[in-house]
Amino acid sequence: MFLNTLYKFSLPAVFISLCLGLPLSSAASAGELKPTMKEMRLHYKQAVDTSDPAVFNEKIAQFMTELQTAREFKFSPERKALSLEGLNKVETLVSSLPTATATNLPQLQNQLKEVDQLRVEYHKKVKPGVFELLLDTLKESLGL
């Protein structure tokens, strides 16, 4: 009798714990990319805001380094192609920018603002829902 009662209470508790733990572990894996993306955003903002062409060039180089780190991230199979597509578009745009000079800096900063439009576009496309996070984490934990 005691075991039946324990079983009735523990099964829902295990299920709830599992459901609560799955998003946390998925968020942890997504969290590994977050510092890189924050660094990219910082270098981007500093490049857009500077009035010094040398600083612009330095920040673009740092941005590209972080971009390469982001490309090496282990994306989920469902989002890998779309994520890499967005990163490739950003890389193409930024790598096509010539070296900044005092003359072309404002023009380059305007061109660089297209990166933010790509960021918004691809974050909307790639952002998973809660159900997807649960399913992806469950698959990962089961080795599927």
N, C-alpha and C positions, 0 to 999 in steps of 0.2 A: 504494500500500500504506500509506504513511504517513498519507494523508488518510483512508483507511478506518479505521485505528486511532484517529486523532484524532476522527473522527466518532462512533465507538462510545463513546469516553470522554466526549466533550463533550455528547452528547445527554442522557445521564442526569444529568450535572452541571447542564445548563441546566434540566432538569425539576425537579431537587431545589432548585435556587436559586429557581425560580419558586414552588414549593410553600412554601418557607420564607419568601419575600418577601411572599406574599399575606397571610398572617395579620398580618404586621408592618404592612403598609399599612392593613389593615382596623382593626387595633388603634389605629393612629395617628388614623384618622378617629373612632373611638369615643372615643379619648383626648381629643378636643376638647370633649366633653361632660363629661368627668370632673371638671375643676376647678369647673364650675358645680354639679354634683351635690354635690361636697365642701362648697362654700360653703352650699348649701341645708341640708345635714346639720348644719353648724356652727351656722347660725342657728336651726335647729330645736332642737338640743340646748341652746343658750343660752336659748331661750324656755322650754323645759320645765324647766330647772334654776333659773331666776331667781326671786327672791322680790320683785322690784320690777316692778310693773305697767307702768311707763314703759319699762323695758328689754324686757319681753315685747312690748309694742306696736312698739317699734323693730325688734326681731328678726323679728317677723312681717312687717313692711314690707320688710325686707331679704330675707327668705325669698321673698316674693311677687315681688320684682324678679328674683331668680335664677330663679324658676319661669318667668317670662316669657321669660328668656334661653333656658332649656331648651326651651321650646315652639317656639322659632325654629330649633332645631337641625335639620339636614337628616338625618332618619332614613331608613333604607333603606325602600324601598316595602313590603317584607314586614312590617316592624315599625312603620311609621309610625302606622297606625290604632290599634294596641294601645298604643303608647307615649303617643300624645296622649290616648287614653282615660284612662290612668292619671294623667297630668298634669292633665287636666280634673277628675278626681275629687278630686285633692289641692287644686286651686284652689277648687273648690266648697266643700270642707270648710273650708279655711282662711279663705276670704273670708266665710264665714257666721259666723265668730267675731266677737262684739261687741268693742268696745274694752275692754281689761282694766282692772279697778279692783282695789283691795285686797280687795274683797269677793268678786269672781268669779274671781280669778286661779287658785286651785287647780282650780276646775271647768273653766276654759278649758284649763289644762295637761293635764288628763285627756282632754278632747275632742281636743286636738292629738295625743295619742298614737295616734290612729287613723291619722294620716299614716304612721307607721312600719309599721303593718299593711298599708297600701296599697303602701308601698315594697317590702316583702317579697313580697307577692302579685304585683305587676307585674314585679319583677325576675326572678321565676321564669318568668313567662309570656314575657317578651321576650328573655331571655338566649339568644343564639344558640349553636349547637354549632360545633365546629371545622369540620365539613363545610360548614355554612351560611356561615361566615366565608370559607372558601376560595371557595365558589361566588359569594358576593356580590362579593368583591374581583375575581374573574375577570370577572364581568359588568361591573363598573365599569371595569376596565382595557380591556375590549373595546368599551366604549361602548354596551352593551346595556341 
